[in-house]
Amino acid sequence: MTVFPKAHWRGLLSMILLGSALLGCNQSKSSTPAASLAEPSITASDNGSAAMCNAEPSGSAIPRLQRDGRWLVDQHQRVVISHGVNLVWKLAPYFPPNSPEGFTAADADWLLEHGFNTARIGTLWIGVSPTAPGEIDQNYLEQWDRVVQLLAERGIWILFDFHQDMLGEIYQGEGVPEWGIPQGLMTRLLGSPALGFPFNYFTPQVSESFDKLWAERGPIWQGYSDAWQALASRWADQPYSMGYDLLNEPWAGLEWATCILPGLGCPASDREIQPFFERAITAIRGVDANNMVWIEPQLLAGGTGTPTGFTPIAGELQLGYSVHNYCPLTALLQAAELGLPIPDVLPDTCQGFEGKVFEQARITSERIGAVELVTEFGASDDPVLLNRVASLADSHLTGWQYWAYKNWSDPTTQSQETGAQGLFSDDSNLNSVKLDKLKELERSYPQATAGIPLELSFDSISGDFHYRYQIRPAGADTQIYLPQIHYPNGYEVEVSGASVVSATGANLLMLHNSSCEGEVEVVVRRSTAALDY
């Protein structure tokens, strides 16, 4: 028998998966242009709450993001769109150090200064409950609380994330404690695979372990729920919480090959995974009735936009749908490190996949009663890719969280050891920011809207910004972030239906609605003359 080196196996697997994905290229093309997307109807809040028209904020409610129909809303009933980052330290001790290469007050200041209003933080299951089911490491929660408070003090919304990749370290991954990984016959016979990320997912050892996890329903499930209950108990009343992302990128198991079939996917896999999530939701609701809970589909749905199988969760009104958007073609070519040329057709093909992910996210969210959020995309220094996905998010009126803020020696990323996923060339030096990347991610966008978004676009080359929304009652004014990187000499504003109440040239454009109904339309353009302050 001929034994091939690891790189050959990874390359072969990449080509097989790329071929499967390409079969669905035409089907994956978005058939619904952004302009024809159905405009959302204006309805009363699912929470039954309402604020006075243009009333001053009361400041009485804990700031937290809640679901209101298809939208995230703040304590003033303004619709919030997320432009954020991921903060996930995957190596022991599974939290970032209080040092320049980790996360400090300077990092939190940087995020605020550059308009990022949310962060998904990797409070890993292995960190919360490392040794046994039901045993909670309170010191680990305390270490993350330092970061949580730095973010909350600056009004940055926080999503708590049980992050995992390929289960745990036995499979060259991370996130799940050893006691939470049910190893199967394949692992005992073949040993641990060593193809690296993401290729170990496709091995019988890892796939069988995931199948066993979804079927277990015993001490592992209970320990997982206990860990989430401990975390929720700690931060149930935390200002600027946006809830709990229950598990990063769950894997379908041995039936993974059916998940990439164009137009079909593997909805049955999501139905196998959903009871695992529901057990945790029940535990969380025992200590926290208010914050949102977020579920994720099987991993391959985040690249191909294939249909999912989640169903509504009885009695759950604060449900979020966490979806990732990585083109499978670029992801696999990056991860394989084969040095292959990128075909000229790739951007067009990827745009079809990326658009399909947004469409399916909306379909799933409508079906299960949730609000969608792209909690990962990017992991790349390619500004064209970043602009493409961010612009699609604008056209679909959907928020996002970029992967990732810093590289942090990530062992399981499609950018491998290149450092391409981070915003900085040097994690310890905030002055080493990658400007071409920042120009695509630091965008003009409505952070909080006293109304219902209808249309949104931003051109990162010209700086032109267009936004239209339907007025509805809210307790604070509309807030639009306008970055200096795109308006070095200031900006000019045209607005109807509202008045500008912020200072000239402020990076937060504040709009006060002129009435209690109707539409507001705002256009911002780059000024060509220096401002006279």
Summary of the structure (lengths in Angstrom):
residues: 533
radius of gyration: 22.4
end to end distance: 76.4
largest distance: 77.2
contacts: 1856
relative contact order: 0.14
helix: 35%
strand: 19%
